[in-house]
Amino acid sequence: MAITAVDPLVLMLEGQRIPYRGALLTLGRQQIDATKTQVARQAERVGYPLGVSALPSGTLEDEQFFSALGFDSTASLDASAYEQATHVHDLNSPDIPAELQDRFDVVLDRGTSEHVFHIPNLLAACRRMVKPGGRVIHYVPSTNHVDHGMYMFSPTLFTDYYTANGFSVPRLWLVAQGWQRARPRVQVFEYQPGCLEVISHGGFDARAYQIFCVAERPLGNATAATPQQRRYTEAWSGSNGNAANAQLGPLKRSLKRALGVVRGTVLGDSLWAAAVNPVKKRYYFRRALRQVISYQT
C-alpha cells in the first residue's frame, strides 16, 4: 500500500474541505512514494497549508507525510506485523479489537480493501473504527486494474453501503491516469449516483480509474444495515426512469427499430463500431462526469 506521486493533491483537496486533525488510522502501513518536492509542488498548486518543515528531503515516512497534512497522530492496521503496523488485525474478521472502536477522526483505505477477501467485514470495521463525526476515506482501484487485487470497485458500493448506514457521502470522485507514464496526466471527475450506467458496459477509455470516496459518520450510534443496490431499489419503487423508452414518440421508436435492423447486418455493425461508437462513448462520458481538476506530478 502506497501514497503515489499523484495522490497528495487529491488528499489535499479533501483536507481543504474539512481540515485534517486528530487521530488517523491507515489500513495497511503506507509507503510514501511521493518526494518532498512533489508534495510541496502539489500543495502550492491548490494553496494547501502544508507543514513542509516537517518533511525531510529524502525518503518520506508515513507519519511525516500525514503530520504535514495536519494530523496529530498516525496509526496503521495490518493483518501481519511484517511492516511494523501499529495494530495487527485481520480485516476479514467480523469483529474489531475493543480499543479501536470509535477511536479515529479519519480512517484511510488507500489501496488496501482490494486485497481483503471479506469486503462486508472490512466496511463494517471502517464504520465502527471511525469516531462519530469522523470520516472514512476510500481511495481504491476501479476499472482497468485486473489482477492488482481481488477486486475492482464500483462507486455504487460505497454510496449504497454508507447511506444505508446513516453516513453522508459528501465527496465521490473518479481519478483517471494513463498507464506507465513517468509524469502521468491525472484527471479527477465528480461522480453522481447512477451517472455511469449508460457507459457501464465497455464505455470507458484505456486509462486506469480509481475511486476517491469520503463517508462521514453521523453523531451518535452508527447502524449496521446491509444495503441493496440503488439501481434496483429505484426500479422497485418506479423512480429510475425505466419507462423512458415507453415515453418515446412514434417517430423515435421507428428510428430506433430501423437502426436496430441496420446494426444487425455485418456491414452495418462494422460501420457503427468504427464511426458511431467512439463518438457515443465520448459524448456519454462527458455528459456523465464533470471534471474537478486536471494536473501532472
Rosetta blueprint (number, residue, H / E / L):
1 M L
2 A E
3 I E
4 T L
5 A L
6 V L
7 D H
8 P H
9 L H
10 V H
11 L H
12 M H
13 L H
14 E H
15 G H
16 Q H
17 R H
18 I L
19 P L
20 Y L
21 R L
22 G L
23 A E
24 L E
25 L E
26 T E
27 L E
28 G L
29 R L
30 Q L
31 Q E
32 I E
33 D L
34 A L
35 T L
36 K H
37 T H
38 Q H
39 V H
40 A H
41 R H
42 Q H
43 A H
44 E H
45 R H
46 V H
47 G L
48 Y L
49 P L
50 L L
51 G L
52 V H
53 S H
54 A H
55 L L
56 P L
57 S L
58 G L
59 T L
60 L L
61 E L
62 D H
63 E H
64 Q H
65 F H
66 F H
67 S H
68 A H
69 L H
70 G L
71 F L
72 D L
73 S E
74 T E
75 A E
76 S E
77 L E
78 D E
79 A L
80 S L
81 A L
82 Y L
83 E L
84 Q L
85 A L
86 T L
87 H E
88 V E
89 H L
90 D L
91 L L
92 N L
93 S L
94 P L
95 D L
96 I L
97 P L
98 A H
99 E H
100 L H
101 Q L
102 D L
103 R L
104 F E
105 D E
106 V E
107 V E
108 L E
109 D E
110 R E
111 G L
112 T L
113 S H
114 E H
115 H H
116 V L
117 F L
118 H L
119 I H
120 P H
121 N H
122 L H
123 L H
124 A H
125 A H
126 C H
127 R H
128 R H
129 M H
130 V E
131 K E
132 P E
133 G E
134 G E
135 R E
136 V E
137 I E
138 H E
139 Y E
140 V E
141 P E
142 S L
143 T L
144 N L
145 H L
146 V L
147 D L
148 H L
149 G L
150 M L
151 Y L
152 M L
153 F L
154 S L
155 P H
156 T H
157 L H
158 F H
159 T H
160 D H
161 Y H
162 Y H
163 T H
164 A H
165 N L
166 G L
167 F L
168 S E
169 V E
170 P E
171 R E
172 L E
173 W E
174 L E
175 V E
176 A E
177 Q E
178 G L
179 W L
180 Q L
181 R L
182 A L
183 R L
184 P L
185 R E
186 V E
187 Q E
188 V E
189 F E
190 E E
191 Y L
192 Q L
193 P L
194 G L
195 C L
196 L L
197 E H
198 V H
199 I H
200 S L
201 H L
202 G L
203 G L
204 F L
205 D L
206 A L
207 R L
208 A E
209 Y E
210 Q E
211 I E
212 F E
213 C E
214 V E
215 A E
216 E E
217 R L
218 P L
219 L L
220 G L
221 N L
222 A L
223 T L
224 A L
225 A L
226 T L
227 P L
228 Q L
229 Q L
230 R H
231 R H
232 Y H
233 T H
234 E H
235 A H
236 W H
237 S H
238 G L
239 S L
240 N L
241 G L
242 N H
243 A H
244 A H
245 N H
246 A H
247 Q H
248 L L
249 G L
250 P H
251 L H
252 K H
253 R H
254 S H
255 L H
256 K H
257 R H
258 A H
259 L H
260 G H
261 V H
262 V H
263 R H
264 G L
265 T L
266 V H
267 L H
268 G H
269 D H
270 S H
271 L H
272 W H
273 A H
274 A H
275 A H
276 V H
277 N H
278 P H
279 V H
280 K H
281 K H
282 R H
283 Y H
284 Y H
285 F H
286 R H
287 R H
288 A H
289 L L
290 R E
291 Q E
292 V E
293 I E
294 S E
295 Y E
296 Q E
297 T L
